[in-house]
């Protein structure tokens, strides 16, 4: 049985013995009990994609008493750019340890489409403003103590990955076609991992349409990491005379990719134009 509950039972038993003793014990208990403190610690993204993010507001409760406490109530609201989003209760339960500090993490799921009509506009922001409000009630031997949850600040908006061509390599060339490997470097500009469901788009070489590139699901990009993929494509010269000339001569050629990048359920336009050196 928790220490606080045992203490309460002893107090009740003594109260039955004498009312005067009960009053005295209650007075002594109030004097002996040390009020916990609640302080804001940080706001962080625990998960994110280009469609949504989970923002965790972390508070710290310092309980200086020799027995554990527990939360009696949670009333919590979270707003992003002035619009209320779905907020949850602490995941790790409602118990607060004795003689120490406990973290209370309040998660809120932010769906960007609920914040702005055009998600790309939101993703081009560096930071988004938030406001948290509400209260938590802590059960103590002297009753329920209420602590306010009031905080305003900003969190980092997920950034669209940077995509760049690496020098293509001709692996086979004939009179009517050539097979070319097109390496892509996809860099996560965020400090946190970001899922990329894929990149797809129409490719032009030296201004000529040569086909479609598609990466398939790239999985999770590490925070501040770069993933490289190599995409082979057979180019038929009869349909792309300028591309044929560029591939046969080697040297520099302009590559253009007009398509989209998808993260989770959100797709954003991808328009890439780059002068590269073709390796024969």
C-alpha positions in Angstrom: 0.0 0.0 0.0 1.4 3.4 -0.9 2.9 5.5 2.0 0.3 8.3 1.7 -2.6 5.9 1.8 -1.2 4.1 4.9 -0.7 7.5 6.5 -4.3 8.5 5.7 -5.7 5.3 7.2 -3.8 5.9 10.4 -5.1 9.4 10.5 -8.7 8.2 10.1 -8.2 5.7 12.9 -6.9 8.3 15.3 -9.7 10.6 14.3 -12.2 8.1 15.6 -10.4 8.0 18.9 -10.7 11.7 19.6 -11.9 14.7 17.7 -9.4 16.9 19.4 -6.7 14.5 18.4 -8.0 14.5 14.8 -7.8 18.3 14.6 -4.4 18.3 16.1 -3.1 15.7 13.7 -4.6 17.6 10.7 -2.9 20.7 11.8 0.4 18.9 12.2 0.0 17.3 8.8 -0.6 20.6 7.1 2.5 22.0 8.7 4.6 18.9 7.8 3.4 18.6 4.2 5.5 20.4 1.7 3.8 21.8 -1.4 5.0 20.4 -4.7 6.1 22.8 -7.5 5.3 22.6 -11.2 7.7 24.2 -13.7 7.7 24.3 -17.5 10.7 22.5 -19.0 10.6 22.4 -22.8 8.5 22.0 -25.9 9.6 19.5 -28.5 8.5 17.5 -31.6 8.4 13.8 -30.7 7.4 12.8 -34.2 6.8 14.7 -37.5 6.0 14.3 -41.1 5.0 16.8 -43.8 1.4 16.2 -42.9 1.4 16.4 -39.1 3.5 16.5 -36.0 3.2 15.7 -32.3 4.2 18.5 -30.0 5.2 17.5 -26.5 5.0 20.1 -23.7 7.1 18.9 -20.9 6.5 20.0 -17.3 8.5 19.0 -14.2 6.9 18.3 -10.8 9.1 18.4 -7.8 7.7 16.5 -4.8 9.7 17.2 -1.7 7.7 14.8 0.5 8.6 11.3 1.6 5.6 9.7 -0.1 4.4 9.6 -3.7 1.5 11.7 -5.1 -0.8 11.2 -8.0 -2.7 13.5 -10.4 -6.4 13.8 -9.6 -7.4 15.7 -12.7 -6.1 17.1 -16.0 -7.7 20.0 -18.0 -5.6 20.8 -21.0 -6.0 22.7 -24.3 -3.4 23.4 -27.0 -3.6 25.9 -29.8 -1.4 26.4 -32.9 -1.5 29.6 -34.8 -4.7 30.4 -32.9 -6.5 27.1 -33.8 -7.2 24.4 -31.2 -5.8 21.0 -31.9 -6.2 17.5 -30.3 -4.4 17.4 -26.9 -3.8 14.3 -24.8 -2.9 13.4 -21.2 0.5 12.3 -19.9 1.5 8.9 -21.4 3.5 7.7 -18.5 0.7 7.6 -16.0 -0.3 9.9 -13.2 2.0 8.9 -10.4 4.6 11.4 -9.0 7.5 9.9 -7.1 8.6 10.8 -3.6 11.6 13.0 -2.8 12.3 13.9 -6.4 11.2 15.2 -9.7 8.8 13.7 -12.2 8.2 14.7 -15.8 4.7 15.3 -17.1 4.5 15.2 -20.8 1.4 16.6 -22.5 1.2 15.6 -26.2 -0.8 17.4 -28.9 -1.3 16.2 -32.4 -1.1 19.0 -35.0 -2.5 18.3 -38.4 -1.2 21.0 -40.7 -4.2 20.8 -43.0 -6.4 21.9 -40.0 -4.2 24.9 -39.5 -3.9 26.4 -43.0 -5.7 25.8 -46.3 -2.4 25.2 -48.2 0.0 23.0 -46.3 3.0 24.1 -48.4 2.5 27.6 -47.1 2.8 26.3 -43.5 5.9 24.2 -44.3 7.7 27.2 -45.6 7.5 28.8 -42.1 10.5 28.4 -39.8 8.4 28.5 -36.6 4.8 28.1 -35.6 3.3 29.8 -32.5 1.5 27.7 -29.9 -0.4 28.4 -26.7 -1.2 25.9 -23.9 -3.7 26.5 -21.2 -5.4 24.5 -18.5 -4.6 23.0 -15.1 -3.6 19.8 -13.3 -4.9 18.7 -9.9 -2.6 16.8 -7.5 -4.1 14.6 -4.8 -2.3 15.3 -1.5 -3.0 14.5 2.2 -4.4 18.0 2.6 -6.7 17.8 -0.4 -6.4 18.4 -4.2 -3.9 21.1 -5.1 -4.4 22.8 -8.5 -1.5 24.0 -10.7 -2.0 26.1 -13.8 -0.7 25.1 -17.2 -0.1 28.3 -19.1 2.6 28.6 -21.7 3.1 30.4 -25.0 6.0 29.8 -27.4 6.9 28.4 -30.8 8.1 25.1 -32.3 10.1 24.3 -35.4 8.0 23.6 -38.5 9.1 20.5 -40.4 11.2 21.5 -43.4 10.8 19.9 -46.8 13.9 17.7 -47.6 16.5 19.0 -50.1 16.8 16.9 -53.2 19.8 17.2 -55.6 21.1 15.3 -58.6 24.6 13.7 -58.4 26.5 13.2 -61.7 24.6 10.6 -63.8 26.5 7.6 -65.2 26.0 6.0 -68.6 26.1 2.2 -68.1 25.3 1.2 -71.7 24.9 3.2 -74.9 24.0 2.0 -78.4 22.8 3.4 -81.6 19.2 3.8 -80.6 19.2 4.0 -76.8 21.3 4.4 -73.6 20.9 3.2 -70.1 21.7 5.9 -67.6 21.9 5.8 -63.8 20.6 8.9 -62.1 21.8 9.3 -58.4 19.7 11.5 -56.1 20.8 12.8 -52.7 17.9 13.4 -50.4 18.9 15.5 -47.3 16.7 15.9 -44.2 17.0 19.5 -43.1 15.4 18.7 -39.8 17.2 17.6 -36.6 14.5 14.9 -36.1 13.7 11.9 -38.3 11.3 12.4 -41.2 9.4 9.7 -43.2 9.6 10.0 -47.0 7.1 7.8 -48.8 8.7 8.5 -52.2 9.8 10.9 -54.9 8.4 10.7 -58.4 8.6 13.0 -61.4 9.0 13.5 -65.1 12.7 13.8 -66.1 14.2 16.0 -68.9 17.7 15.8 -70.2 18.9 18.8 -72.2 15.3 19.9 -72.5 14.0 16.6 -73.9 11.4 14.4 -72.1 13.1 11.1 -71.4 10.8 9.3 -68.9 9.8 9.1 -65.3 11.9 8.6 -62.2 10.4 7.0 -59.1 12.3 6.2 -55.9 9.7 4.1 -54.1 9.3 4.3 -50.4 12.5 5.7 -48.8 11.5 5.0 -45.3 12.7 7.2 -42.5 15.4 9.9 -43.1 17.7 10.3 -40.1 17.7 13.7 -38.5 20.1 16.0 -40.5 21.0 12.9 -42.6 21.3 12.2 -46.3 20.1 9.2 -48.2 21.3 8.4 -51.7 19.4 6.4 -54.2 20.4 5.5 -57.8 17.6 5.3 -60.4 18.3 3.6 -63.8 16.5 4.8 -66.9 16.6 3.7 -70.5 16.5 6.7 -72.9 15.4 6.1 -76.4 17.1 8.5 -78.8 14.3 8.6 -81.4 12.1 10.4 -78.9 14.8 12.7 -77.4 17.3 14.0 -80.0 18.8 16.7 -77.8 19.2 14.2 -74.9 20.9 11.7 -77.4 23.4 14.4 -78.4 24.2 15.3 -74.8 24.7 11.7 -73.8 26.9 10.9 -76.8 29.1 13.9 -76.3 29.3 13.7 -72.5 30.2 16.7 -70.4 27.6 19.0 -68.9 23.9 18.7 -69.4 20.8 20.2 -67.7 18.6 17.9 -65.8 15.1 18.8 -64.8 12.7 16.9 -62.6 9.1 18.0 -62.3 7.2 15.9 -59.8 6.4 15.6 -56.1 7.8 14.4 -52.8 5.5 12.5 -50.4 5.8 12.3 -46.7 3.2 10.3 -44.8 -0.1 11.3 -46.5 1.1 14.8 -47.7 2.7 15.5 -51.1 4.5 18.7 -52.0 5.6 19.9 -55.4 9.2 19.1 -56.4 10.7 21.2 -59.2 14.4 20.5 -59.6 16.7 21.9 -62.3 20.4 21.4 -62.2 23.5 21.4 -64.5 25.4 18.2 -64.0 28.4 16.4 -65.5 27.5 13.2 -67.3 30.0 10.4 -66.6 30.5 7.9 -69.5 
